[in-house]
Protein backbone atom coordinates (compact mmCIF):
# COMPACT_ATOMS: atom_id res chain seq x y z
CA UNK A 1 0.00 0.00 0.00
CA UNK A 2 1.31 3.40 -0.96
CA UNK A 3 2.31 5.91 1.67
CA UNK A 4 -0.42 8.35 0.58
CA UNK A 5 -3.10 5.69 0.90
CA UNK A 6 -1.86 4.69 4.36
CA UNK A 7 -1.93 8.30 5.51
CA UNK A 8 -5.45 8.78 4.10
CA UNK A 9 -6.69 5.61 5.80
CA UNK A 10 -5.09 6.60 9.10
CA UNK A 11 -6.61 10.09 8.85
CA UNK A 12 -10.04 8.55 8.22
CA UNK A 13 -9.69 6.38 11.30
CA UNK A 14 -8.72 9.38 13.44
CA UNK A 15 -11.66 11.44 12.16
CA UNK A 16 -14.06 8.54 12.73
CA UNK A 17 -12.74 8.00 16.26
CA UNK A 18 -13.04 11.70 17.05
CA UNK A 19 -16.59 11.74 15.73
CA UNK A 20 -17.60 8.73 17.83
CA UNK A 21 -15.94 10.24 20.89
CA UNK A 22 -17.82 13.49 20.29
CA UNK A 23 -21.16 11.69 20.01
CA UNK A 24 -20.46 9.70 23.19
CA UNK A 25 -19.44 12.83 25.11
CA UNK A 26 -22.55 14.71 24.02
CA UNK A 27 -24.76 11.73 24.89
CA UNK A 28 -23.20 11.47 28.36
CA UNK A 29 -23.67 15.18 28.99
CA UNK A 30 -27.28 15.01 27.81
CA UNK A 31 -27.96 12.13 30.21
CA UNK A 32 -26.29 14.01 33.07
CA UNK A 33 -28.25 17.17 32.30
CA UNK A 34 -31.48 15.17 32.17
CA UNK A 35 -30.73 13.59 35.56
CA UNK A 36 -30.30 17.07 37.07
CA UNK A 37 -33.47 18.70 35.71
CA UNK A 38 -35.56 18.16 38.85
CA UNK A 39 -32.79 19.06 41.29
CA UNK A 40 -32.00 22.26 39.39
CA UNK A 41 -35.68 23.23 39.38
CA UNK A 42 -36.07 22.66 43.13
CA UNK A 43 -32.79 24.49 43.94
CA UNK A 44 -31.67 22.73 47.12
CA UNK A 45 -29.79 24.67 49.79
CA UNK A 46 -27.31 21.82 49.81
CA UNK A 47 -26.59 18.87 47.53
CA UNK A 48 -23.55 16.66 47.64
CA UNK A 49 -22.35 13.14 48.18
CA UNK A 50 -20.10 13.05 51.23
CA UNK A 51 -22.27 13.30 54.34
CA UNK A 52 -23.79 10.36 56.18
CA UNK A 53 -27.20 11.18 57.69
CA UNK A 54 -27.09 10.96 61.50
CA UNK A 55 -29.11 7.96 62.61
CA UNK A 56 -31.77 8.34 65.27
CA UNK A 57 -34.72 6.68 66.94
CA UNK A 58 -37.91 8.58 67.79
CA UNK A 59 -41.45 7.59 68.80
CA UNK A 60 -44.19 7.78 66.20
CA UNK A 61 -47.66 9.15 66.72
CA UNK A 62 -48.68 5.91 68.49
CA UNK A 63 -45.57 5.85 70.67
CA UNK A 64 -43.81 3.12 68.68
CA UNK A 65 -40.04 3.69 68.30
CA UNK A 66 -38.88 4.15 64.71
CA UNK A 67 -35.23 4.24 63.62
CA UNK A 68 -34.12 6.13 60.53
CA UNK A 69 -31.77 3.33 59.51
CA UNK A 70 -34.73 0.94 59.33
CA UNK A 71 -35.44 2.56 55.95
CA UNK A 72 -31.98 1.71 54.63
CA UNK A 73 -32.31 0.44 51.09
CA UNK A 74 -34.78 3.20 50.18
CA UNK A 75 -34.35 6.88 49.47
CA UNK A 76 -35.90 8.86 52.35
CA UNK A 77 -37.60 12.24 52.09
CA UNK A 78 -37.16 13.41 55.70
CA UNK A 79 -39.33 16.44 56.49
CA UNK A 80 -38.90 18.54 59.66
CA UNK A 81 -41.84 20.67 60.75
CA UNK A 82 -43.82 22.10 63.66
CA UNK A 83 -47.47 23.02 64.07
CA UNK A 84 -46.73 26.71 64.70
CA UNK A 85 -45.06 26.99 61.28
CA UNK A 86 -47.50 28.34 58.66
CA UNK A 87 -45.39 27.32 55.62
CA UNK A 88 -45.15 23.81 57.10
CA UNK A 89 -48.92 23.53 57.20
CA UNK A 90 -49.24 24.93 53.69
CA UNK A 91 -46.71 22.41 52.43
CA UNK A 92 -48.18 19.40 54.24
CA UNK A 93 -50.82 18.38 51.64
CA UNK A 94 -48.13 18.14 48.97
CA UNK A 95 -45.93 16.10 51.34
CA UNK A 96 -48.92 13.79 51.77
CA UNK A 97 -49.35 13.49 48.01
CA UNK A 98 -45.71 12.51 47.61
CA UNK A 99 -46.13 9.96 50.41
CA UNK A 100 -49.14 8.44 48.64
CA UNK A 101 -47.06 8.04 45.49
CA UNK A 102 -44.24 6.49 47.55
CA UNK A 103 -46.58 3.88 49.05
CA UNK A 104 -46.89 2.28 45.63
CA UNK A 105 -43.14 2.19 45.07
CA UNK A 106 -40.14 0.37 46.52
CA UNK A 107 -37.45 2.99 45.89
CA UNK A 108 -38.39 5.88 48.21
CA UNK A 109 -40.39 6.75 51.31
CA UNK A 110 -41.59 9.90 53.11
CA UNK A 111 -40.99 10.39 56.85
CA UNK A 112 -41.82 13.51 58.88
CA UNK A 113 -40.50 14.69 62.24
CA UNK A 114 -42.26 17.31 64.34
CA UNK A 115 -40.85 19.18 67.33
CA UNK A 116 -44.31 19.28 68.90
CA UNK A 117 -45.12 17.34 72.06
CA UNK A 118 -48.90 16.87 72.05
CA UNK A 119 -49.57 13.83 69.87
CA UNK A 120 -53.31 14.22 69.87
CA UNK A 121 -53.06 17.85 68.85
CA UNK A 122 -50.78 16.89 65.96
CA UNK A 123 -53.11 14.06 64.98
CA UNK A 124 -56.08 16.43 64.94
CA UNK A 125 -54.16 19.08 63.00
CA UNK A 126 -53.06 16.63 60.31
CA UNK A 127 -56.55 15.24 60.06
CA UNK A 128 -57.78 18.74 59.19
CA UNK A 129 -54.88 19.64 56.91
CA UNK A 130 -55.04 16.37 54.99
CA UNK A 131 -58.79 15.86 55.23
CA UNK A 132 -58.43 12.29 56.38
CA UNK A 133 -55.65 9.73 56.72
CA UNK A 134 -52.01 10.54 57.33
CA UNK A 135 -50.05 8.59 54.68
CA UNK A 136 -46.60 8.97 56.27
CA UNK A 137 -44.95 8.22 59.63
CA UNK A 138 -44.98 11.18 62.03
CA UNK A 139 -42.12 11.06 64.54
CA UNK A 140 -41.84 13.26 67.64
CA UNK A 141 -38.77 15.21 68.79
CA UNK A 142 -40.19 17.76 71.28
CA UNK A 143 -36.78 18.72 72.66
CA UNK A 144 -35.32 19.02 69.14
CA UNK A 145 -32.40 16.79 70.10
CA UNK A 146 -32.43 15.29 66.62
CA UNK A 147 -33.86 18.09 64.51
CA UNK A 148 -31.69 20.79 66.05
CA UNK A 149 -28.97 18.80 67.78
CA UNK A 150 -28.00 16.32 65.05
CA UNK A 151 -29.26 18.06 61.92
CA UNK A 152 -28.82 21.69 62.93
CA UNK A 153 -32.27 22.76 61.75
CA UNK A 154 -33.43 26.13 63.05
CA UNK A 155 -36.07 27.19 60.52
CA UNK A 156 -38.99 25.14 59.24
CA UNK A 157 -39.95 23.43 57.06
CA UNK A 158 -36.78 21.67 56.04
CA UNK A 159 -36.60 18.53 53.93
CA UNK A 160 -33.63 16.21 53.61
CA UNK A 161 -33.23 13.64 50.84
CA UNK A 162 -31.18 10.66 52.00
CA UNK A 163 -30.20 7.89 49.62
CA UNK A 164 -30.54 4.14 50.16
CA UNK A 165 -27.04 3.97 51.67
CA UNK A 166 -27.77 6.68 54.24
CA UNK A 167 -25.91 9.47 52.43
CA UNK A 168 -27.46 12.95 52.42
CA UNK A 169 -27.99 13.92 48.79
CA UNK A 170 -29.88 17.19 49.24
CA UNK A 171 -31.42 19.59 51.75
CA UNK A 172 -34.29 21.90 50.90
CA UNK A 173 -34.92 24.91 53.12
CA UNK A 174 -38.46 26.24 53.03
CA UNK A 175 -41.65 24.90 51.50
CA UNK A 176 -41.81 23.18 48.12
CA UNK A 177 -44.59 21.68 46.03
CA UNK A 178 -43.83 18.03 46.70
CA UNK A 179 -46.87 16.94 44.72
CA UNK A 180 -45.13 18.02 41.50
CA UNK A 181 -43.83 15.36 39.13
CA UNK A 182 -40.34 16.82 39.60
CA UNK A 183 -40.42 15.75 43.27
CA UNK A 184 -40.95 12.14 42.24
CA UNK A 185 -38.14 12.57 39.73
CA UNK A 186 -35.81 13.66 42.53
CA UNK A 187 -36.64 10.46 44.39
CA UNK A 188 -35.99 8.39 41.28
CA UNK A 189 -32.73 10.19 40.52
CA UNK A 190 -31.35 9.86 44.04
CA UNK A 191 -32.30 6.17 44.09
CA UNK A 192 -30.00 5.48 41.14
CA UNK A 193 -26.44 4.26 41.81
CA UNK A 194 -24.21 7.22 42.59
CA UNK A 195 -27.13 9.52 43.32
CA UNK A 196 -27.80 10.42 39.70
CA UNK A 197 -27.13 14.16 39.36
CA UNK A 198 -23.41 15.06 39.70
CA UNK A 199 -23.99 18.72 40.66
CA UNK A 200 -23.11 20.03 44.11
CA UNK A 201 -25.20 22.87 45.55
CA UNK A 202 -24.18 25.40 48.18
CA UNK A 203 -26.81 27.82 49.51
CA UNK A 204 -29.03 27.00 46.55
CA UNK A 205 -26.35 27.75 43.95
CA UNK A 206 -24.91 24.99 41.71
CA UNK A 207 -21.17 24.59 42.22
CA UNK A 208 -18.29 22.56 40.83
CA UNK A 209 -17.29 21.42 37.37
CA UNK A 210 -20.81 20.20 36.57
CA UNK A 211 -22.62 23.37 37.70
CA UNK A 212 -23.27 24.34 34.09
CA UNK A 213 -25.65 21.42 33.68
CA UNK A 214 -28.34 23.50 35.38
CA UNK A 215 -28.30 26.00 32.55
CA UNK A 216 -26.38 24.26 29.79
CA UNK A 217 -28.23 24.43 26.50
CA UNK A 218 -25.31 23.28 24.40
MODA-V240816 format. One record per helix or strand of 3 or more residues. SS is the DSSP state (H for helix, E for strand). FROM is the first residue (numbers start at 1). TO is the last residue. Records with the same first field share a line. If there is no record, write none. Layout:
SS = FROM-TO / FROM-TO
This chain:
H = 3-42 / 68-71 / 86-103 / 119-130 / 145-150 / 181-191 / 193-195 / 211-214
E = 46-52 / 57-60 / 65-67 / 75-81 / 108-114 / 137-140 / 158-162 / 167-173 / 200-202 / 205-207
